[in-house]
Amino acid sequence: MTDLDQLKADLLAAIDASSGLDALDAVRVQALGKQGAVTGLLKTLGQMSPEARQETGPRIHGLREAVTDAIAARKASLEGSALEAKLASETIDLTLPADAVPAGSVHPISQVMDELAEIFADLGFAVATGPEIEDDWHNFTALNIPETHPARAMHDTFYLAGEHEQPMVLRTHTSPVQIRTMTSTPPPIRIIAPGRVYRSDSDATHTPMFHQIEGLVIDKGLTLGHLKWTLETFLKAYFERDDIVLRLRPSYFPFTEPSVEVDVGYTLIKGKRVIGGGGDTATGGWMEVLGSGMVHRKVIEACGLDPNEWQGFAFGTGVDRLAMLKYGMDDLRAFFDGDLRWLKHYGFSALDVPTLSGGVGA
C-alpha cells in the first residue's frame, strides 16, 4: 500500500511539474501507456487471489482515475495558458492606419435603378413595389392573359409546389404591381415598378432571374401621343443624348391594345452600335428597347375602374438590358458571376449619386 501511495505522489508531482504539453504527454505514457507503471499494476490483478484482488483492486483503480483526472486538468491549464499567450502576442492596434483601404462599388444594376428612379421622379412618377411570389390572378388573369397563353407554360414560368387556393408563381414580370396599384389606389396614377422577375431561360442575353422596370399611367384623355412623349423624354435623359430617335411598331401584348414595340435609332461607329441618331440611314439602324401600349379595357375593368372614363398607357423594359446598352456590356451572365474584377471595371462610386442636374450616368 505504501508503494502505491508513493507512486501516486510521484506521478501527481510529475504532472504538476510538467512545463508543456510534450512533457505532460511523456508523464502520461510513463503512467498509463502500454508499458506504464499504472498499466503494469492493472495487469497484476489477474494473478492475485480473490481476497487480495478485493483489497488491492480499488486502490489501483483509484490511482488510475487520480492520474487521469490530474493529466486532464493540467492539460486544460497548459492549453489555456498557451491561448492567453497567443492572444497577447497577436494583438492588433486598431488605431494604426490600414495597410489597404477597403474598396467597394455600386453594382451597375443598382446604379441604373437609381438613374431610372431619378428620371421618372422628375416626370411625376412614384416608385411602387410588390411581392416576388405572386398568385395566378395578379400575374396572369387580371392582365388579360388567357389560360392557353404560352406565358403560362411550365417551361417559361416557375410554379411553386404545395397546396394553394390558386397557382402561385415567381412573378414573370412586374406587371402585377400595376394591378395591385390600380386596385388599391384611386386614379390618376403615375408609377414605375422596378424589381426582380423570374423566367426559365438562360444564355448570353437571358438569365433565370433578371430585373425589369415597368411604367403605368392611368388618367383621363390619354393617347399614344402621351406614351411616345414619355418614352422619348425618358430615353433622352437616360442615354443623355438629344438626338434620340424613336420608331413605334405595331405588336401584341394581352394587357395592352393597341400595343407597340419601341425601337431606338443607333449609329454604327467603328463597327459598334451607339445609341443616338441612326435609324433609316446608311450608317444606322433600329434596335428594340421597350414594349408598350394603351392599357386594355379588360385590365381596367378587372381592377374595378370604368374604361369609358379612365384610360392608361404602360411600358416595360429590362434594366439589365438598359445597363448593357448604355455601358457597353456584352454578356448578361457577368452581372451575376460575382467577379470583383468585373465589378471594379464596371462598378460605380457610392458617392456618385445620379441627379438630373449633374447627369444620371457616370
N, C-alpha and C positions, 0 to 999 in steps of 0.2 A: 504493500500500500504506500509505503514511504517513497518507493521508487516512482510510482505513478504521480504522487503529489509533486515530486521534484521535476519529473518530465513535464508536467503541466506548467509548473512555474517557469521552467526554462523556455518552453515554446511560447508562452504568452509574453515573456520578456523579449524574445527574439522578434515576435510580431510587432510589439510596441516600438522596438528599436529600428524597425525597417524604415529606411530613409526614402525609399522609392518603390514603385510598383514591381520593378525587377527583383529587388531584394526581398520583397514580400512574397513574390511567387516562388523564390528559392526556399523560403521557410515552409510554404505550403507543400512543395514537393518533398521536403525533408520530413514533414509530419504525416501528410496524407497521400503522398504518391504511392506507386506500386511497391516501392522498397522503403516507404516511410516508417517512422517509429510507431505511430499510432496504428497504421495498417498492419504492421507486424504483430502488434498486441492483439488485434482483432482476429488474426489467423490462429492464435493460440487457443482461442475459446473452444474450438472443436476438439482439442486434445485434453481438455480438463474434465474432471469428474463433475457430475451434475451439481454436487454441493459447492465445489469450487467455482463452477461457472455461474451459479446463482449469486455467489458473493462477489466475484470479481467482475462479471459481465457489466453490471450497471456502472461501475467505476470507469471501465474502459470506454463504454458508450458515452458517458458523461464527459470524458476527456476529449473525445472526438467532437462532440457538439460544442464544447467550450472553445476549442481551437478553430472550428469552422466559423463560429459567430465572431470570434476575435479577428480572424482574417477578413471577413466581410466588412466589419466595422472599420478596420484600418484601411482597407481598400477604398471605402467611401470617403474617408477622411483625406487620403492622399489625392484622390481624384478631385475632390472639392478644392483642395489647396492648389492643385495644378490649374484648375479652371480659373480660380481667382488670380493666379499669377499671369495667366494668358490674357485675361481681360484687362489687367493692369498694364500689361506691356503693349496692348493693341488699341489703346485709347486714341481717339481722333479729335483734334482741336477743330471744332466746327466754326470757330471764328476766323480761321485762316482762309485766304482766297481759294476758290476751287481751281483745280488744275484745268478743267474744261467746263465752260458754261453750258448747261443743258439747253438744247435747241429743239423747239417744237414748231410746227407749222399747221395752218388750217388746210384741211383736205379740199381739193377742188370742188367736190360736190357741195360741201358746206359753204364755200365761197360763192358758188353760183346761186345757191339757195338765198343767200343774203343779198346778192345783186338783184335777183328777181323780186324779192320782197320789197327792196328799196324802190325799184321802178314802179311796181304796181301800187305801192302805198301812195306814191305821188299822183297816181291816176284815181285815187279814191277807193282802192280795193282793200278789204280786210283779209287777214290770213285765217283760214278755217282748217280744223283738223278733225280726224275721225278714227275709229278703230281699224287696225290692220286685219283683224279677224271679223269677217262680215257674214251676214245671213244672205240667203239667196235672193230675198226680196229687194234689199238695198243694192246688192251688187249686180243683179240681172233684171228681175221682173219690173221694178219701178223705172228702169231705164229703157223699157220697151224692147228688151232683148228676148226673142221668142224661145220657147222650150227647146226647139230644134236647132238653135243657132250654134255654129261651130265654137263660139267663145265659151260655151258651157261644157265642152267636151273634156273628158278626164285628161287627155294628153295636153291640154292647154292650161287647165286650172288645177290648183292644189286643193282638193277637198279634204275636210277634217273627218277623221273616223269618230265613231261614237253615236249615241242616240241623241238626236236633237229634234226640236219641233219642226224645223226645216233645215235643208242642207246648209252647212257652214263652210266657208272657203277663206283662204288667204286672198284678200282683195286683189283683183286683177287690174284695177285702175283706181284712181282717187275720185272717180265719179260718184261713188256712194256718199262722199262728203257733201256733194252738191245736193243730193236727195235729202240728207239729214238736215242741211241748212234750210232748204225750201220748206220742209215740214215743221220746222221749229222757229223760223224767223219770218216775220211778215215782210213782204216786199215794200220798197225796192231793195234789191240785193246786189252787192258787188263783192265777190270773194275770189280769192285764189286758194287752191287746195294742193299744197306740195306734200310729198311724202313717199314712203316706200311702197312698192307694189310687187306682185309675185306672179310669174308665169313660167310654165315648164318649157324652158328654152335656154340654150347655152351655146354660144360660138363667139367669134371675134367682135360681133356687134350686138349680142344678146346675152343676158345673164338671168338666172332664175329669180334673182331679186334686183330690182333697179329702182330708179327714182322718177317720179312724174310730177308735173305741175299742171293743174287744170284751172281754168277760169270760168266763172259764171256771172252773168249779169241778167237780172230779172227786173223789168221796168215796163212802162207803157210806151208804145210807139217805136219800138226798136226795129232796126232793119239791118241787112247785111252791110250797109254802109258804115254803121256804127261799129260792127265787128271788124271790118277791114281797117278802119282808122285806129282802133285799139291795138290791133296786131302790128300795124305799121309803126305806130308810136313806140310800142314795146320793143320791137326788133331793132329800131334805130338806137334806142337807149342802150340795149344790151350789147350790141356789137359796136356801139359808139361810132357810128358812121351815119352820115346824112344821105348817102347815095343808095340806101336800101330800096330794092325794087321787089314788089310782091306780085304773084300771079295766083289767082284762085281758080282751082279746077273742080268741076262737079264730082262728087263722090257719094258714098253711102255709109252712114252710121245709124244704128237703130234709134238712137236717142236724139238725133237732130234731123230737121227737114226744113229747107234744103241743107245738104251737107257739102262742105268744100275742103279739099286738101289745099294747103297753103305752101307754095314754093317761094323760095327767095333766090334772087339772082346772085350769081358768083362770077368772078373773073379769073381766068387762068393766068397765073404769074409763075413763071419758071416751072411749069408742069403741076403746080399746086392750086387747088381751088381756094380762092379768097372771097369771103362773103362781102358783097357790095358791088354795085354796078352790074355788069354782065347781062344776063337774060338772053334775049334773042339777038346776040351779037356774034361777030366772028371769033372773039376771044372769050366768050362767056357761055353761060348756060343756066339751068334751073336746078335747084336742089329742094326736095321736100323737107319741111321742118315742123309742120303743125297739121293737126286735124281740127276741124271746127265746123260750126254751123249754127242755125237757129234752133233753139230747143223745141223738140217735138211736142205737139199739142197733148199727146197721151202722157208724156212725162210731167207736164204742167198739171194735168188733171190728176195724175196719180199722187201728186203732192198736195192736193186739196185746193188748187188755185183755178180760177176761171181763165181758160186760154183766150177767150174773147176780150178779156180785159188786160191780161198780162202777157207779154212776150219776153223772150230771152235769147241770148246767144251764149255759146260755150265753146271752149277751145282747150286743147291739151297737147303737151309735148313731153319728151323725155329730158329730164335735167342732165343726165349723163351725156346724152347726145349734144345738148347745147354746149356743155363744157368741152367736149371733143372738138366741136366746130370752132369755138372761139379760141381755144388754147392749143390747137394743133396736136391733139392726141389721136392715135390711130388704132388703139385696141382697148375695148371696153373692159376686158378682163383685168387689166392692170389696176383698175380702180379698186379692186377687192383683194389684190395679192398681198397687201401689207408690206411691200418693198420700200424700205426707208429711203433708198437711193432715188426711186421714182418720186416719192413724196418730196424729197429735198429739191428735186428738179422742178416739179410742177406745183408744189405747195405754196401757200400764201402766208404772209406775216399776219399774226393775230391782231396786230395794231393797225393794219391797213383795212379799216372798215369801209365798205362800199358806200359812197354818197354820190348823189347826182351832181353836186357842186364840184366835188373833187374827182369824179369819174368812178364808175362802178367796177371797172376792171383794173388789174394790176399791170 
